[in-house]
Amino acid sequence: MQIDIGISDTDRKTIAAGLSRLLADSYSTYLKTHNFHWNVEGPMFATLHTMFETQYVELATAVDDIAERIRALGEPAPGSYTAYSELSNVADETGHPEALDMVRQLVTAQETIARTAREVMPLAESAGDEPTADLLTQRMQVHEKNAWMLRSLLAG
């Protein structure tokens, strides 16, 4: 059945493509954060273990929200590691970095997600896609705050 929500087919596809990049960045960060939660060691173990858990749990909900918005726009949501590796700008981690390196990597990942959301915003705004714009605003707020909190651990 044809989708008639007041957004052109071209705009829906363009916005969904941007959201697919956001989904890939978010899922890649979810996986990295969960990995670091499991593997963090050192004097800041308890603090980082808890912080990483809070962040990956929030990301688990976020990826569902992003994927559902892509579906509401009538496009398939990417859902494989192959697709995410092609779409994501978040670097994968296959080693076992030290705790502060984990924090640095997660700052970069959180900032990457915020930038991706910011890149998609003009597409949503120009198409009058308020639900996507609202989702993007919420994602930017979360990821900018997470990046700040993680950066604060590196101060001094």
Rosetta constraint file for C-alpha pairs under 8 A:
AtomPair CA 3 CA 74 HARMONIC 7.13 0.50
AtomPair CA 7 CA 11 HARMONIC 6.33 0.50
AtomPair CA 7 CA 12 HARMONIC 6.23 0.50
AtomPair CA 7 CA 127 HARMONIC 6.22 0.50
AtomPair CA 7 CA 128 HARMONIC 7.30 0.50
AtomPair CA 7 CA 129 HARMONIC 7.13 0.50
AtomPair CA 8 CA 12 HARMONIC 6.10 0.50
AtomPair CA 8 CA 127 HARMONIC 7.84 0.50
AtomPair CA 9 CA 13 HARMONIC 6.19 0.50
AtomPair CA 10 CA 14 HARMONIC 6.18 0.50
AtomPair CA 11 CA 15 HARMONIC 5.97 0.50
AtomPair CA 11 CA 123 HARMONIC 7.56 0.50
AtomPair CA 11 CA 127 HARMONIC 6.37 0.50
AtomPair CA 12 CA 16 HARMONIC 5.99 0.50
AtomPair CA 12 CA 73 HARMONIC 5.68 0.50
AtomPair CA 12 CA 74 HARMONIC 7.47 0.50
AtomPair CA 13 CA 17 HARMONIC 6.10 0.50
AtomPair CA 13 CA 73 HARMONIC 7.56 0.50
AtomPair CA 13 CA 74 HARMONIC 7.99 0.50
AtomPair CA 13 CA 75 HARMONIC 6.88 0.50
AtomPair CA 14 CA 18 HARMONIC 6.44 0.50
AtomPair CA 14 CA 123 HARMONIC 7.51 0.50
AtomPair CA 15 CA 19 HARMONIC 6.16 0.50
AtomPair CA 15 CA 120 HARMONIC 6.83 0.50
AtomPair CA 15 CA 123 HARMONIC 6.14 0.50
AtomPair CA 15 CA 124 HARMONIC 6.34 0.50
AtomPair CA 16 CA 20 HARMONIC 5.98 0.50
AtomPair CA 16 CA 70 HARMONIC 5.17 0.50
AtomPair CA 16 CA 73 HARMONIC 6.70 0.50
AtomPair CA 16 CA 75 HARMONIC 6.52 0.50
AtomPair CA 17 CA 21 HARMONIC 6.60 0.50
AtomPair CA 18 CA 22 HARMONIC 6.43 0.50
AtomPair CA 18 CA 116 HARMONIC 7.82 0.50
AtomPair CA 18 CA 119 HARMONIC 7.91 0.50
AtomPair CA 18 CA 120 HARMONIC 5.53 0.50
AtomPair CA 19 CA 23 HARMONIC 6.01 0.50
AtomPair CA 19 CA 66 HARMONIC 6.75 0.50
AtomPair CA 19 CA 67 HARMONIC 7.93 0.50
AtomPair CA 19 CA 70 HARMONIC 6.60 0.50
AtomPair CA 19 CA 117 HARMONIC 7.81 0.50
AtomPair CA 19 CA 120 HARMONIC 7.12 0.50
AtomPair CA 20 CA 24 HARMONIC 6.14 0.50
AtomPair CA 20 CA 67 HARMONIC 7.65 0.50
AtomPair CA 20 CA 70 HARMONIC 7.30 0.50
AtomPair CA 20 CA 77 HARMONIC 6.58 0.50
AtomPair CA 20 CA 78 HARMONIC 6.51 0.50
AtomPair CA 20 CA 87 HARMONIC 7.35 0.50
AtomPair CA 21 CA 25 HARMONIC 6.15 0.50
AtomPair CA 21 CA 84 HARMONIC 7.92 0.50
AtomPair CA 21 CA 87 HARMONIC 5.23 0.50
AtomPair CA 21 CA 88 HARMONIC 5.91 0.50
AtomPair CA 21 CA 116 HARMONIC 7.21 0.50
AtomPair CA 22 CA 26 HARMONIC 5.99 0.50
AtomPair CA 22 CA 66 HARMONIC 7.70 0.50
AtomPair CA 22 CA 88 HARMONIC 7.69 0.50
AtomPair CA 22 CA 113 HARMONIC 6.41 0.50
AtomPair CA 22 CA 116 HARMONIC 5.91 0.50
AtomPair CA 22 CA 117 HARMONIC 6.31 0.50
AtomPair CA 23 CA 27 HARMONIC 5.97 0.50
AtomPair CA 23 CA 63 HARMONIC 5.86 0.50
AtomPair CA 23 CA 66 HARMONIC 6.10 0.50
AtomPair CA 23 CA 67 HARMONIC 6.78 0.50
AtomPair CA 23 CA 78 HARMONIC 7.90 0.50
AtomPair CA 24 CA 28 HARMONIC 5.98 0.50
AtomPair CA 24 CA 78 HARMONIC 7.78 0.50
AtomPair CA 24 CA 83 HARMONIC 7.67 0.50
AtomPair CA 24 CA 84 HARMONIC 4.65 0.50
AtomPair CA 24 CA 85 HARMONIC 7.52 0.50
AtomPair CA 24 CA 87 HARMONIC 5.86 0.50
AtomPair CA 24 CA 88 HARMONIC 4.91 0.50
AtomPair CA 25 CA 29 HARMONIC 6.12 0.50
AtomPair CA 25 CA 84 HARMONIC 7.48 0.50
AtomPair CA 25 CA 87 HARMONIC 7.58 0.50
AtomPair CA 25 CA 88 HARMONIC 4.74 0.50
AtomPair CA 25 CA 89 HARMONIC 6.19 0.50
AtomPair CA 25 CA 90 HARMONIC 5.73 0.50
AtomPair CA 25 CA 109 HARMONIC 7.70 0.50
AtomPair CA 25 CA 112 HARMONIC 7.36 0.50
AtomPair CA 25 CA 113 HARMONIC 5.84 0.50
AtomPair CA 26 CA 30 HARMONIC 6.05 0.50
AtomPair CA 26 CA 59 HARMONIC 6.65 0.50
AtomPair CA 26 CA 62 HARMONIC 7.65 0.50
AtomPair CA 26 CA 63 HARMONIC 6.38 0.50
AtomPair CA 26 CA 113 HARMONIC 6.44 0.50
AtomPair CA 27 CA 31 HARMONIC 6.19 0.50
AtomPair CA 27 CA 59 HARMONIC 7.35 0.50
AtomPair CA 27 CA 60 HARMONIC 7.79 0.50
AtomPair CA 27 CA 63 HARMONIC 6.36 0.50
AtomPair CA 27 CA 84 HARMONIC 7.63 0.50
AtomPair CA 28 CA 32 HARMONIC 6.19 0.50
AtomPair CA 28 CA 84 HARMONIC 7.13 0.50
AtomPair CA 28 CA 88 HARMONIC 7.10 0.50
AtomPair CA 28 CA 90 HARMONIC 6.35 0.50
AtomPair CA 28 CA 92 HARMONIC 7.39 0.50
AtomPair CA 29 CA 33 HARMONIC 5.88 0.50
AtomPair CA 29 CA 56 HARMONIC 7.97 0.50
AtomPair CA 29 CA 59 HARMONIC 7.89 0.50
AtomPair CA 29 CA 90 HARMONIC 6.83 0.50
AtomPair CA 29 CA 106 HARMONIC 7.45 0.50
AtomPair CA 29 CA 109 HARMONIC 6.08 0.50
AtomPair CA 29 CA 110 HARMONIC 7.41 0.50
AtomPair CA 30 CA 34 HARMONIC 6.06 0.50
AtomPair CA 30 CA 55 HARMONIC 7.85 0.50
AtomPair CA 30 CA 56 HARMONIC 5.13 0.50
AtomPair CA 30 CA 59 HARMONIC 5.66 0.50
AtomPair CA 30 CA 60 HARMONIC 6.79 0.50
AtomPair CA 31 CA 35 HARMONIC 6.09 0.50
AtomPair CA 31 CA 56 HARMONIC 7.74 0.50
AtomPair CA 32 CA 36 HARMONIC 6.20 0.50
AtomPair CA 32 CA 92 HARMONIC 7.22 0.50
AtomPair CA 32 CA 93 HARMONIC 6.90 0.50
AtomPair CA 32 CA 106 HARMONIC 7.87 0.50
AtomPair CA 33 CA 37 HARMONIC 6.08 0.50
AtomPair CA 33 CA 52 HARMONIC 5.81 0.50
AtomPair CA 33 CA 53 HARMONIC 7.62 0.50
AtomPair CA 33 CA 55 HARMONIC 7.24 0.50
AtomPair CA 33 CA 56 HARMONIC 5.77 0.50
AtomPair CA 33 CA 106 HARMONIC 7.14 0.50
AtomPair CA 34 CA 38 HARMONIC 6.37 0.50
AtomPair CA 34 CA 52 HARMONIC 6.87 0.50
AtomPair CA 34 CA 53 HARMONIC 6.90 0.50
AtomPair CA 34 CA 56 HARMONIC 5.88 0.50
AtomPair CA 35 CA 39 HARMONIC 6.22 0.50
AtomPair CA 36 CA 40 HARMONIC 5.42 0.50
AtomPair CA 36 CA 49 HARMONIC 7.86 0.50
AtomPair CA 36 CA 52 HARMONIC 7.11 0.50
AtomPair CA 36 CA 102 HARMONIC 6.65 0.50
AtomPair CA 37 CA 48 HARMONIC 7.25 0.50
AtomPair CA 37 CA 49 HARMONIC 4.98 0.50
AtomPair CA 37 CA 50 HARMONIC 7.67 0.50
AtomPair CA 37 CA 52 HARMONIC 5.30 0.50
AtomPair CA 37 CA 53 HARMONIC 6.16 0.50
AtomPair CA 38 CA 49 HARMONIC 7.48 0.50
AtomPair CA 39 CA 96 HARMONIC 7.40 0.50
AtomPair CA 40 CA 45 HARMONIC 6.15 0.50
AtomPair CA 40 CA 48 HARMONIC 7.27 0.50
AtomPair CA 40 CA 49 HARMONIC 6.69 0.50
AtomPair CA 40 CA 98 HARMONIC 7.41 0.50
AtomPair CA 40 CA 99 HARMONIC 5.76 0.50
AtomPair CA 40 CA 102 HARMONIC 7.94 0.50
AtomPair CA 41 CA 45 HARMONIC 5.24 0.50
AtomPair CA 41 CA 98 HARMONIC 7.46 0.50
AtomPair CA 41 CA 99 HARMONIC 6.33 0.50
AtomPair CA 42 CA 99 HARMONIC 6.88 0.50
AtomPair CA 44 CA 48 HARMONIC 5.99 0.50
AtomPair CA 44 CA 99 HARMONIC 7.69 0.50
AtomPair CA 45 CA 49 HARMONIC 5.69 0.50
AtomPair CA 46 CA 50 HARMONIC 6.14 0.50
AtomPair CA 47 CA 51 HARMONIC 6.11 0.50
AtomPair CA 48 CA 52 HARMONIC 5.79 0.50
AtomPair CA 49 CA 53 HARMONIC 6.24 0.50
AtomPair CA 50 CA 54 HARMONIC 6.28 0.50
AtomPair CA 51 CA 55 HARMONIC 6.29 0.50
AtomPair CA 52 CA 56 HARMONIC 6.12 0.50
AtomPair CA 53 CA 57 HARMONIC 6.03 0.50
AtomPair CA 54 CA 58 HARMONIC 6.33 0.50
AtomPair CA 55 CA 59 HARMONIC 6.22 0.50
AtomPair CA 55 CA 146 HARMONIC 7.75 0.50
AtomPair CA 56 CA 60 HARMONIC 6.14 0.50
AtomPair CA 57 CA 61 HARMONIC 6.79 0.50
AtomPair CA 58 CA 62 HARMONIC 6.30 0.50
AtomPair CA 59 CA 63 HARMONIC 6.10 0.50
AtomPair CA 60 CA 64 HARMONIC 6.79 0.50
AtomPair CA 61 CA 65 HARMONIC 6.45 0.50
AtomPair CA 62 CA 66 HARMONIC 6.15 0.50
AtomPair CA 62 CA 139 HARMONIC 7.95 0.50
AtomPair CA 63 CA 67 HARMONIC 6.03 0.50
AtomPair CA 64 CA 68 HARMONIC 6.04 0.50
AtomPair CA 65 CA 69 HARMONIC 6.25 0.50
AtomPair CA 66 CA 70 HARMONIC 6.39 0.50
AtomPair CA 66 CA 135 HARMONIC 7.75 0.50
AtomPair CA 67 CA 71 HARMONIC 6.33 0.50
AtomPair CA 67 CA 77 HARMONIC 5.41 0.50
AtomPair CA 67 CA 78 HARMONIC 7.85 0.50
AtomPair CA 68 CA 72 HARMONIC 6.11 0.50
AtomPair CA 68 CA 77 HARMONIC 7.77 0.50
AtomPair CA 69 CA 73 HARMONIC 6.31 0.50
AtomPair CA 69 CA 132 HARMONIC 7.15 0.50
AtomPair CA 70 CA 74 HARMONIC 6.69 0.50
AtomPair CA 70 CA 75 HARMONIC 5.74 0.50
AtomPair CA 70 CA 76 HARMONIC 6.75 0.50
AtomPair CA 70 CA 77 HARMONIC 5.88 0.50
AtomPair CA 71 CA 75 HARMONIC 5.20 0.50
AtomPair CA 71 CA 76 HARMONIC 5.85 0.50
AtomPair CA 71 CA 77 HARMONIC 6.34 0.50
AtomPair CA 78 CA 83 HARMONIC 6.15 0.50
AtomPair CA 78 CA 84 HARMONIC 7.24 0.50
AtomPair CA 79 CA 83 HARMONIC 6.83 0.50
AtomPair CA 79 CA 84 HARMONIC 7.34 0.50
AtomPair CA 80 CA 84 HARMONIC 6.19 0.50
AtomPair CA 81 CA 85 HARMONIC 5.94 0.50
AtomPair CA 82 CA 86 HARMONIC 6.35 0.50
AtomPair CA 83 CA 87 HARMONIC 6.14 0.50
AtomPair CA 84 CA 88 HARMONIC 5.51 0.50
AtomPair CA 89 CA 112 HARMONIC 6.98 0.50
AtomPair CA 90 CA 108 HARMONIC 7.96 0.50
AtomPair CA 90 CA 109 HARMONIC 5.62 0.50
AtomPair CA 90 CA 112 HARMONIC 6.79 0.50
AtomPair CA 91 CA 109 HARMONIC 7.77 0.50
AtomPair CA 97 CA 101 HARMONIC 5.78 0.50
AtomPair CA 97 CA 102 HARMONIC 6.08 0.50
AtomPair CA 98 CA 102 HARMONIC 6.31 0.50
AtomPair CA 99 CA 103 HARMONIC 6.45 0.50
AtomPair CA 100 CA 104 HARMONIC 6.24 0.50
AtomPair CA 100 CA 154 HARMONIC 7.25 0.50
AtomPair CA 101 CA 105 HARMONIC 6.11 0.50
AtomPair CA 102 CA 106 HARMONIC 6.19 0.50
AtomPair CA 103 CA 107 HARMONIC 6.19 0.50
AtomPair CA 103 CA 150 HARMONIC 6.08 0.50
AtomPair CA 103 CA 151 HARMONIC 7.55 0.50
AtomPair CA 103 CA 153 HARMONIC 7.76 0.50
AtomPair CA 103 CA 154 HARMONIC 7.80 0.50
AtomPair CA 104 CA 108 HARMONIC 6.41 0.50
AtomPair CA 104 CA 150 HARMONIC 7.65 0.50
AtomPair CA 104 CA 151 HARMONIC 7.41 0.50
AtomPair CA 104 CA 154 HARMONIC 7.94 0.50
AtomPair CA 105 CA 109 HARMONIC 6.19 0.50
AtomPair CA 106 CA 110 HARMONIC 5.95 0.50
AtomPair CA 106 CA 147 HARMONIC 7.44 0.50
AtomPair CA 106 CA 150 HARMONIC 7.42 0.50
AtomPair CA 107 CA 111 HARMONIC 6.14 0.50
AtomPair CA 107 CA 146 HARMONIC 7.60 0.50
AtomPair CA 107 CA 147 HARMONIC 4.76 0.50
AtomPair CA 107 CA 148 HARMONIC 7.74 0.50
AtomPair CA 107 CA 150 HARMONIC 6.00 0.50
AtomPair CA 107 CA 151 HARMONIC 6.44 0.50
AtomPair CA 108 CA 112 HARMONIC 6.05 0.50
AtomPair CA 108 CA 147 HARMONIC 7.62 0.50
AtomPair CA 109 CA 113 HARMONIC 6.37 0.50
AtomPair CA 110 CA 114 HARMONIC 6.41 0.50
AtomPair CA 110 CA 143 HARMONIC 5.11 0.50
AtomPair CA 110 CA 144 HARMONIC 6.89 0.50
AtomPair CA 110 CA 146 HARMONIC 6.68 0.50
AtomPair CA 110 CA 147 HARMONIC 5.52 0.50
AtomPair CA 111 CA 115 HARMONIC 6.19 0.50
AtomPair CA 111 CA 143 HARMONIC 6.55 0.50
AtomPair CA 111 CA 144 HARMONIC 6.50 0.50
AtomPair CA 111 CA 147 HARMONIC 6.28 0.50
AtomPair CA 112 CA 116 HARMONIC 6.18 0.50
AtomPair CA 113 CA 117 HARMONIC 6.18 0.50
AtomPair CA 113 CA 140 HARMONIC 7.57 0.50
AtomPair CA 113 CA 143 HARMONIC 6.78 0.50
AtomPair CA 114 CA 118 HARMONIC 6.15 0.50
AtomPair CA 114 CA 139 HARMONIC 6.93 0.50
AtomPair CA 114 CA 140 HARMONIC 4.79 0.50
AtomPair CA 114 CA 143 HARMONIC 5.74 0.50
AtomPair CA 114 CA 144 HARMONIC 6.42 0.50
AtomPair CA 115 CA 119 HARMONIC 6.16 0.50
AtomPair CA 115 CA 140 HARMONIC 7.94 0.50
AtomPair CA 116 CA 120 HARMONIC 6.47 0.50
AtomPair CA 117 CA 121 HARMONIC 6.30 0.50
AtomPair CA 117 CA 136 HARMONIC 5.46 0.50
AtomPair CA 117 CA 137 HARMONIC 7.79 0.50
AtomPair CA 117 CA 139 HARMONIC 7.01 0.50
AtomPair CA 117 CA 140 HARMONIC 6.39 0.50
AtomPair CA 118 CA 122 HARMONIC 7.69 0.50
AtomPair CA 118 CA 136 HARMONIC 7.28 0.50
AtomPair CA 118 CA 140 HARMONIC 7.25 0.50
AtomPair CA 119 CA 123 HARMONIC 7.95 0.50
AtomPair CA 120 CA 124 HARMONIC 6.58 0.50
AtomPair CA 120 CA 136 HARMONIC 7.77 0.50
AtomPair CA 121 CA 125 HARMONIC 6.09 0.50
AtomPair CA 121 CA 132 HARMONIC 7.98 0.50
AtomPair CA 121 CA 133 HARMONIC 5.94 0.50
AtomPair CA 121 CA 136 HARMONIC 6.61 0.50
AtomPair CA 122 CA 126 HARMONIC 5.92 0.50
AtomPair CA 123 CA 127 HARMONIC 6.30 0.50
AtomPair CA 124 CA 128 HARMONIC 6.18 0.50
AtomPair CA 124 CA 129 HARMONIC 4.87 0.50
AtomPair CA 124 CA 130 HARMONIC 6.97 0.50
AtomPair CA 124 CA 132 HARMONIC 6.14 0.50
AtomPair CA 124 CA 133 HARMONIC 5.66 0.50
AtomPair CA 125 CA 129 HARMONIC 5.94 0.50
AtomPair CA 125 CA 130 HARMONIC 6.95 0.50
AtomPair CA 125 CA 133 HARMONIC 6.46 0.50
AtomPair CA 129 CA 133 HARMONIC 6.27 0.50
AtomPair CA 130 CA 134 HARMONIC 5.94 0.50
AtomPair CA 131 CA 135 HARMONIC 6.23 0.50
AtomPair CA 132 CA 136 HARMONIC 6.09 0.50
AtomPair CA 133 CA 137 HARMONIC 6.12 0.50
AtomPair CA 134 CA 138 HARMONIC 6.27 0.50
AtomPair CA 135 CA 139 HARMONIC 6.23 0.50
AtomPair CA 136 CA 140 HARMONIC 6.13 0.50
AtomPair CA 137 CA 141 HARMONIC 6.27 0.50
AtomPair CA 138 CA 142 HARMONIC 6.33 0.50
AtomPair CA 139 CA 143 HARMONIC 6.13 0.50
AtomPair CA 140 CA 144 HARMONIC 5.85 0.50
AtomPair CA 141 CA 145 HARMONIC 6.12 0.50
AtomPair CA 142 CA 146 HARMONIC 6.11 0.50
AtomPair CA 143 CA 147 HARMONIC 6.00 0.50
AtomPair CA 144 CA 148 HARMONIC 6.22 0.50
AtomPair CA 145 CA 149 HARMONIC 6.21 0.50
AtomPair CA 146 CA 150 HARMONIC 6.12 0.50
AtomPair CA 147 CA 151 HARMONIC 5.98 0.50
AtomPair CA 148 CA 152 HARMONIC 6.11 0.50
AtomPair CA 149 CA 153 HARMONIC 6.89 0.50
AtomPair CA 150 CA 154 HARMONIC 7.19 0.50
AtomPair CA 151 CA 155 HARMONIC 6.78 0.50
